[in-house]
Amino acid sequence: MAAVAATASGVAPNSTIYVRNLEERIKIESLKEALTEIFSEYGNIIDIVAKTNLKAKGQAFVVFDNVDSATRAIEEINGFELFEKPMVLDYAKTRSDATVLKEQGEAELEAHKRKRLAEKAQEALEAQKKLKRGAAAPGGAETRPSKVTRGTGLKPSNAAAAPVIPDEYLPPNKILFLREIPDSLDQEGLTAVFGRFEGFKEVRMVPGRKGIAFVEYEAETGAISAKEATSGMPLGENGKPIRVTYQRQ
């Protein structure tokens, strides 16, 4: 079998395809069904990953059980219109969980997950440092409107000179801040969702404030796993996605 060359992006061939430029308004289940129908023509799909959180919108990962299937799909489907938007395909930069589990087993999968979570935590920390460096630069602080100094986690601040880190880049800690919780979901319902993650301690509702709550874990690792799994998760009768971020310290 001839060697498969990397794509123009330089990513080495592997069995997972990164799909972007997808229609963001399509429901996740409908999107997965459409992707399955299209990509299953090229081989056995072992997983499709698509999420609703802000950073992951318009993207998906299609995982085949071999590299050849992924290569043929990229060659033939790249630019194919789905929901009136041309898909842009490339090999994924990292191996999928499904691939690691299939090839190396559960122990290696757990190590793979821990490494990914550590890398994301480091990225968040670097983003925080970058924002702080920007604030320290001459004239950097005055360009920030004082209106945005009230941050996530119900902790208002009067320090107009301090920049506010975007919620998506807050560094990990052991407390999650939930927003846009459906009225039909109470403390017991949230406990059922978040209590399945390691080190869960409690759900704290905020008296007099609808739609928000805090979830605390014994350590950052539990909070990181919970955030990864639940951010954008549709809950309640209307299936509206909730927002999950780390509490602002």
Secondary structure as UniProt FT lines:
FT   TURN            8..9
FT   STRAND          16..20
FT   TURN            24..25
FT   HELIX           28..39
FT   HELIX           40..42
FT   STRAND          45..49
FT   HELIX           54..56
FT   TURN            57..58
FT   STRAND          59..64
FT   HELIX           67..77
FT   TURN            78..79
FT   STRAND          81..82
FT   TURN            83..84
FT   STRAND          85..86
FT   STRAND          88..91
FT   HELIX           97..104
FT   HELIX           106..136
FT   TURN            138..143
FT   HELIX           146..149
FT   TURN            152..154
FT   TURN            160..161
FT   HELIX           167..169
FT   STRAND          175..179
FT   TURN            183..184
FT   HELIX           187..194
FT   TURN            195..196
FT   TURN            198..199
FT   STRAND          200..205
FT   TURN            207..208
FT   TURN            210..211
FT   STRAND          213..217
FT   HELIX           220..230
FT   TURN            231..232
FT   STRAND          234..235
FT   TURN            236..239
FT   STRAND          240..241
FT   STRAND          243..246
//
